[in-house]
């Protein structure tokens, strides 16, 4: 019984630490510490860690020959973590989460307009479902459709992706 309470307390401390780090990242932005490499290992490790202990299983579709890219490992890990946690909160009864990484070449004028033309290794797509009225607000700080969420995950993910290019 005592171990159960200690485990719950530790989970609460970890969540508080994570929330504090998210708030700091969002408020300061934090200068990225870029390195060149493949996102493939980080994508797998971070996703599996975020999903550990859940009733959701990951399904990976990662291209074998992903291009090298410049990224900040800690910040991109936080983006992946936030996206996975957001998806898990939307599936309280479990299921599977599809994660894909592919080589994408964005032509000038292609969607989305916020991306410069060039080559990208990873692209995330948000698909509209039965709530189109919330789509324009999903990156707003503190906006959430879930009681469990704090509305910072997608806002921070967007902020990191924007700052790292």
MIDOSE-1310 file (N, C-alpha, C; in nm, 2 decimals, decimal comma, always signed):
residues 165
xxxx	+0,08/-0,12/+0,00/+0,00/+0,00/+0,00/+0,09/+0,13/+0,00; +0,19/+0,13/+0,08/+0,28/+0,24/+0,09/+0,35/+0,27/-0,05; +0,39/+0,16/-0,11/+0,46/+0,18/-0,24/+0,36/+0,24/-0,35; +0,24/+0,20/-0,34/+0,14/+0,26/-0,43/+0,13/+0,41/-0,41
xxxx	+0,13/+0,46/-0,29/+0,12/+0,60/-0,26/+0,25/+0,67/-0,30; +0,36/+0,61/-0,28/+0,49/+0,66/-0,33/+0,49/+0,67/-0,48; +0,44/+0,57/-0,55/+0,44/+0,57/-0,69/+0,35/+0,68/-0,74; +0,23/+0,70/-0,68/+0,14/+0,81/-0,72/+0,21/+0,95/-0,70
xxxx	+0,28/+0,96/-0,58/+0,34/+1,09/-0,55/+0,45/+1,12/-0,65; +0,53/+1,02/-0,69/+0,64/+1,03/-0,79/+0,58/+1,07/-0,92; +0,47/+1,01/-0,96/+0,40/+1,05/-1,09/+0,36/+1,20/-1,09; +0,31/+1,24/-0,97/+0,26/+1,38/-0,96/+0,38/+1,47/-0,97
xxxx	+0,49/+1,44/-0,91/+0,61/+1,52/-0,91/+0,66/+1,53/-1,06; +0,66/+1,42/-1,13/+0,71/+1,42/-1,27/+0,62/+1,51/-1,35; +0,49/+1,50/-1,33/+0,39/+1,58/-1,41/+0,41/+1,73/-1,38; +0,44/+1,76/-1,25/+0,46/+1,90/-1,21/+0,59/+1,95/-1,27
xxxx	+0,70/+1,87/-1,27/+0,82/+1,90/-1,34/+0,80/+1,93/-1,49; +0,73/+1,83/-1,55/+0,71/+1,85/-1,70/+0,63/+1,97/-1,73; +0,53/+2,00/-1,65/+0,45/+2,12/-1,67/+0,53/+2,25/-1,65; +0,62/+2,25/-1,55/+0,71/+2,36/-1,53/+0,80/+2,38/-1,65
xxxx	+0,86/+2,27/-1,70/+0,95/+2,28/-1,81/+0,87/+2,33/-1,93; +0,75/+2,28/-1,95/+0,67/+2,33/-2,07/+0,64/+2,48/-2,06; +0,61/+2,53/-1,94/+0,58/+2,67/-1,92/+0,71/+2,75/-1,94; +0,83/+2,70/-1,90/+0,95/+2,77/-1,92/+0,98/+2,78/-2,07
xxxx	+0,97/+2,66/-2,14/+0,99/+2,66/-2,28/+0,91/+2,75/-2,35; +0,78/+2,76/-2,32/+0,68/+2,84/-2,38/+0,71/+2,99/-2,36; +0,75/+3,02/-2,23/+0,77/+3,17/-2,20/+0,90/+3,22/-2,25; +1,01/+3,14/-2,24/+1,14/+3,18/-2,28/+1,17/+3,15/-2,43
xxxx	+1,11/+3,04/-2,48/+1,15/+3,00/-2,61/+1,27/+2,91/-2,61; +1,37/+2,94/-2,55/+1,49/+2,86/-2,54/+1,56/+2,85/-2,67; +1,69/+2,89/-2,68/+1,76/+2,88/-2,80/+1,79/+2,74/-2,83; +1,76/+2,69/-2,96/+1,78/+2,55/-2,99/+1,93/+2,52/-3,00
xxxx	+1,97/+2,40/-2,96/+2,10/+2,35/-2,97/+2,10/+2,24/-3,08; +2,13/+2,29/-3,20/+2,11/+2,20/-3,32/+2,22/+2,10/-3,34; +2,18/+1,99/-3,39/+2,28/+1,89/-3,43/+2,22/+1,82/-3,56; +2,30/+1,76/-3,64/+2,26/+1,69/-3,76/+2,25/+1,54/-3,74
xxxx	+2,14/+1,48/-3,78/+2,12/+1,34/-3,76/+1,99/+1,29/-3,81; +1,95/+1,17/-3,78/+1,82/+1,12/-3,82/+1,72/+1,12/-3,70; +1,60/+1,16/-3,73/+1,50/+1,16/-3,63/+1,44/+1,02/-3,59; +1,47/+0,92/-3,67/+1,42/+0,79/-3,66/+1,44/+0,73/-3,52
xxxx	+1,56/+0,72/-3,46/+1,57/+0,66/-3,33/+1,50/+0,74/-3,22; +1,51/+0,88/-3,23/+1,45/+0,96/-3,13/+1,30/+0,95/-3,13; +1,24/+0,94/-3,25/+1,10/+0,92/-3,27/+1,05/+0,79/-3,20; +1,12/+0,68/-3,23/+1,08/+0,55/-3,17/+1,10/+0,55/-3,02
xxxx	+1,21/+0,60/-2,97/+1,24/+0,60/-2,82/+1,14/+0,68/-2,75; +1,12/+0,81/-2,80/+1,04/+0,90/-2,73/+0,89/+0,85/-2,73; +0,85/+0,80/-2,84/+0,71/+0,75/-2,85/+0,69/+0,64/-2,75; +0,78/+0,54/-2,76/+0,76/+0,42/-2,67/+0,76/+0,46/-2,52
xxxx	+0,85/+0,56/-2,48/+0,86/+0,60/-2,34/+0,73/+0,67/-2,30; +0,68/+0,76/-2,39/+0,56/+0,83/-2,36/+0,44/+0,74/-2,34; +0,44/+0,63/-2,42/+0,33/+0,54/-2,42/+0,34/+0,42/-2,32; +0,45/+0,42/-2,25/+0,47/+0,30/-2,15/+0,36/+0,30/-2,05
xxxx	+0,31/+0,19/-2,02/+0,21/+0,17/-1,92/+0,07/+0,20/-1,97; +0,05/+0,24/-2,10/-0,08/+0,28/-2,15/-0,14/+0,16/-2,22; -0,27/+0,17/-2,25/-0,34/+0,06/-2,33/-0,33/+0,09/-2,48; -0,24/+0,18/-2,52/-0,23/+0,22/-2,66/-0,10/+0,16/-2,71
xxxx	-0,10/+0,11/-2,83/+0,02/+0,05/-2,89/+0,06/+0,14/-3,01; +0,19/+0,16/-3,03/+0,24/+0,24/-3,15/+0,25/+0,15/-3,27; +0,21/+0,21/-3,38/+0,23/+0,15/-3,51/+0,32/+0,24/-3,60; +0,45/+0,20/-3,62/+0,54/+0,29/-3,69/+0,55/+0,26/-3,84
xxxx	+0,56/+0,36/-3,91/+0,58/+0,36/-4,06/+0,69/+0,46/-4,09; +0,82/+0,41/-4,07/+0,93/+0,50/-4,09/+1,01/+0,46/-4,21; +1,03/+0,56/-4,30/+1,10/+0,53/-4,43/+1,25/+0,49/-4,39; +1,30/+0,39/-4,46/+1,43/+0,34/-4,43/+1,54/+0,44/-4,46
xxxx	+1,53/+0,52/-4,56/+1,63/+0,61/-4,60/+1,59/+0,76/-4,57; +1,56/+0,78/-4,44/+1,53/+0,92/-4,40/+1,65/+1,01/-4,42; +1,62/+1,13/-4,47/+1,73/+1,23/-4,48/+1,78/+1,28/-4,34; +1,90/+1,32/-4,34/+1,95/+1,38/-4,22/+1,89/+1,52/-4,21
xxxx	+1,87/+1,56/-4,08/+1,82/+1,70/-4,07/+1,88/+1,76/-3,94; +1,87/+1,89/-3,93/+1,92/+1,96/-3,82/+1,81/+1,98/-3,72; +1,83/+1,94/-3,59/+1,73/+1,95/-3,49/+1,79/+1,96/-3,35; +1,72/+2,01/-3,25/+1,75/+2,01/-3,11/+1,69/+1,89/-3,05
xxxx	+1,77/+1,79/-3,01/+1,72/+1,66/-2,96/+1,62/+1,68/-2,84; +1,65/+1,76/-2,75/+1,56/+1,78/-2,63/+1,42/+1,85/-2,67; +1,43/+1,95/-2,76/+1,31/+2,02/-2,80/+1,22/+1,93/-2,89; +1,28/+1,86/-2,98/+1,20/+1,77/-3,07/+1,15/+1,65/-2,99
xxxx	+1,22/+1,60/-2,89/+1,17/+1,50/-2,80/+1,04/+1,55/-2,73; +1,05/+1,68/-2,69/+0,93/+1,73/-2,62/+0,81/+1,75/-2,72; +0,84/+1,78/-2,84/+0,73/+1,79/-2,94/+0,67/+1,66/-2,96; +0,75/+1,55/-2,98/+0,70/+1,42/-3,00/+0,62/+1,37/-2,88
xxxx	+0,67/+1,40/-2,76/+0,61/+1,36/-2,63/+0,47/+1,43/-2,62; +0,47/+1,56/-2,65/+0,34/+1,63/-2,64/+0,24/+1,58/-2,74; +0,28/+1,55/-2,86/+0,19/+1,50/-2,96/+0,13/+1,36/-2,92; +0,22/+1,28/-2,87/+0,18/+1,14/-2,83/+0,09/+1,15/-2,71
xxxx	+0,12/+1,23/-2,62/+0,03/+1,24/-2,50/-0,10/+1,30/-2,54; -0,10/+1,40/-2,63/-0,23/+1,45/-2,67/-0,31/+1,35/-2,74; -0,25/+1,27/-2,82/-0,32/+1,16/-2,89/-0,37/+1,05/-2,79; -0,29/+1,02/-2,69/-0,33/+0,92/-2,59/-0,45/+0,97/-2,51
xxxx	-0,45/+1,10/-2,48/-0,57/+1,15/-2,40/-0,70/+1,15/-2,48; -0,68/+1,15/-2,61/-0,80/+1,14/-2,70/-0,85/+0,99/-2,72; -0,77/+0,90/-2,66/-0,81/+0,76/-2,67/-0,81/+0,69/-2,54; -0,90/+0,73/-2,45/-0,90/+0,68/-2,31/-0,93/+0,53/-2,30
xxxx	-0,99/+0,47/-2,41/-1,01/+0,32/-2,40/-0,91/+0,24/-2,47; -0,80/+0,31/-2,51/-0,69/+0,23/-2,57/-0,70/+0,23/-2,72; -0,61/+0,16/-2,79/-0,62/+0,15/-2,93/-0,47/+0,15/-2,99; -0,46/+0,20/-3,11/-0,33/+0,21/-3,17/-0,31/+0,35/-3,22
xxxx	-0,18/+0,39/-3,22/-0,14/+0,52/-3,27/-0,05/+0,51/-3,38; -0,08/+0,56/-3,50/+0,01/+0,55/-3,61/+0,11/+0,66/-3,61; +0,23/+0,63/-3,63/+0,34/+0,73/-3,63/+0,42/+0,71/-3,76; +0,43/+0,81/-3,84/+0,50/+0,80/-3,97/+0,60/+0,90/-3,99
xxxx	+0,71/+0,87/-4,05/+0,82/+0,96/-4,08/+0,86/+0,93/-4,23; +0,86/+1,03/-4,31/+0,89/+1,01/-4,45/+0,97/+1,14/-4,50; +1,04/+1,12/-4,61/+1,10/+1,23/-4,68/+1,00/+1,31/-4,76; +0,99/+1,44/-4,73/+0,90/+1,52/-4,80/+0,97/+1,64/-4,86
xxxx	+0,94/+1,67/-4,98/+0,99/+1,79/-5,05/+0,88/+1,89/-5,07; +0,88/+2,00/-5,00/+0,78/+2,10/-5,01/+0,82/+2,20/-5,12; +0,73/+2,22/-5,22/+0,75/+2,31/-5,33/+0,70/+2,45/-5,29; +0,76/+2,55/-5,34/+0,72/+2,69/-5,31/+0,57/+2,70/-5,34
xxxx	+0,49/+2,75/-5,24/+0,35/+2,77/-5,26/+0,26/+2,66/-5,22; +0,33/+2,55/-5,18/+0,25/+2,43/-5,14/+0,20/+2,45/-5,00; +0,10/+2,38/-4,96/+0,05/+2,39/-4,82/+0,15/+2,32/-4,73; +0,17/+2,35/-4,61/+0,12/+2,47/-4,54/+0,21/+2,59/-4,57
xxxx	+0,14/+2,71/-4,57/+0,22/+2,83/-4,61/+0,33/+2,87/-4,51; +0,32/+2,82/-4,39/+0,42/+2,86/-4,29/+0,56/+2,80/-4,31; +0,56/+2,69/-4,40/+0,69/+2,62/-4,42/+0,76/+2,68/-4,55; +0,89/+2,70/-4,53/+0,97/+2,74/-4,65/+0,98/+2,62/-4,74
xxxx	+1,00/+2,65/-4,87/+1,03/+2,54/-4,97/+1,15/+2,47/-4,92; +1,16/+2,34/-4,94/+1,28/+2,27/-4,90/+1,24/+2,12/-4,87; +1,34/+2,05/-4,82/+1,33/+1,91/-4,78/+1,31/+1,89/-4,63; +1,21/+1,81/-4,60/+1,18/+1,78/-4,46/+1,18/+1,63/-4,44
xxxx	+1,22/+1,59/-4,31/+1,22/+1,45/-4,28/+1,10/+1,40/-4,22; +1,02/+1,48/-4,15/+0,91/+1,44/-4,07/+0,80/+1,53/-4,09; +0,68/+1,48/-4,11/+0,56/+1,57/-4,13/+0,45/+1,51/-4,05; +0,38/+1,59/-3,98/+0,27/+1,55/-3,90/+0,15/+1,61/-3,96
xxxx	+0,04/+1,53/-3,97/-0,08/+1,58/-4,03/-0,19/+1,58/-3,93; -0,26/+1,69/-3,92/-0,38/+1,69/-3,83/-0,50/+1,68/-3,91; -0,58/+1,58/-3,89/-0,70/+1,56/-3,97/-0,82/+1,61/-3,90; -0,90/+1,68/-3,97/-1,02/+1,74/-3,91/-1,12/+1,62/-3,89
xxxx	-1,19/+1,63/-3,78/-1,29/+1,52/-3,76/-1,43/+1,59/-3,74; -1,50/+1,56/-3,64/-1,63/+1,61/-3,62/-1,64/+1,75/-3,55; -1,52/+1,81/-3,53/-1,52/+1,94/-3,46/-1,44/+2,04/-3,53; -1,49/+2,08/-3,66/-1,41/+2,17/-3,74/-1,40/+2,31/-3,67
xxxx	-1,49/+2,35/-3,59/-1,49/+2,48/-3,52/-1,37/+2,50/-3,43; -1,31/+2,39/-3,38/-1,19/+2,41/-3,29/-1,06/+2,41/-3,36; -1,05/+2,36/-3,48/-0,93/+2,35/-3,55/-0,84/+2,47/-3,55; -0,90/+2,59/-3,58/-0,82/+2,71/-3,58/-0,76/+2,75/-3,44
xxxx	-0,81/+2,69/-3,33/-0,76/+2,72/-3,20/-0,67/+2,62/-3,13; -0,64/+2,51/-3,20/-0,56/+2,40/-3,14/-0,42/+2,44/-3,09; -0,36/+2,54/-3,15/-0,23/+2,58/-3,11/-0,23/+2,70/-3,01; -0,35/+2,74/-2,97/-0,37/+2,85/-2,87/-0,33/+2,80/-2,73
xxxx	-0,24/+2,88/-2,66/-0,21/+2,84/-2,53/-0,33/+2,83/-2,44; -0,33/+2,73/-2,36/-0,44/+2,70/-2,26/-0,57/+2,66/-2,32; -0,58/+2,64/-2,45/-0,70/+2,59/-2,51/-0,70/+2,43/-2,51; -0,80/+2,37/-2,45/-0,81/+2,23/-2,45/-0,96/+2,19/-2,46
xxxx	-0,98/+2,07/-2,52/-1,11/+2,01/-2,52/-1,12/+1,90/-2,42; -1,02/+1,87/-2,35/-1,01/+1,76/-2,25/-1,00/+1,82/-2,11; -1,07/+1,75/-2,02/-1,06/+1,79/-1,88/-0,92/+1,76/-1,83; -0,86/+1,66/-1,88/-0,73/+1,61/-1,83/-0,62/+1,70/-1,88
xxxx	-0,64/+1,77/-1,99/-0,53/+1,85/-2,05/-0,52/+1,99/-1,99; -0,40/+2,06/-2,01/-0,38/+2,19/-1,97/-0,37/+2,29/-2,08; -0,38/+2,24/-2,20/-0,38/+2,33/-2,32/-0,25/+2,38/-2,36; -0,14/+2,32/-2,31/-0,01/+2,37/-2,35/+0,07/+2,28/-2,45
xxxx	+0,03/+2,16/-2,45/+0,11/+2,06/-2,54/+0,12/+2,10/-2,68; +0,01/+2,13/-2,75/+0,02/+2,16/-2,89/+0,08/+2,30/-2,91; +0,05/+2,40/-2,82/+0,10/+2,53/-2,83/+0,26/+2,53/-2,82; +0,31/+2,44/-2,73/+0,45/+2,43/-2,71/+0,51/+2,36/-2,83
xxxx	+0,45/+2,26/-2,88/+0,50/+2,19/-3,00/+0,51/+2,28/-3,12; +0,41/+2,36/-3,14/+0,41/+2,46/-3,24/+0,52/+2,56/-3,23; +0,53/+2,61/-3,10/+0,64/+2,71/-3,08/+0,78/+2,66/-3,10; +0,80/+2,53/-3,06/+0,93/+2,47/-3,08/+0,96/+2,45/-3,23
xxxx	+0,86/+2,40/-3,30/+0,88/+2,37/-3,45/+0,90/+2,50/-3,52; +0,83/+2,61/-3,48/+0,85/+2,74/-3,55/+0,99/+2,79/-3,52; +1,04/+2,78/-3,39/+1,17/+2,84/-3,36/+1,29/+2,76/-3,42; +1,26/+2,63/-3,44/+1,37/+2,55/-3,50/+1,37/+2,54/-3,65
x	+1,26/+2,59/-3,71/+1,25/+2,59/-3,86/+1,20/+2,46/-3,91
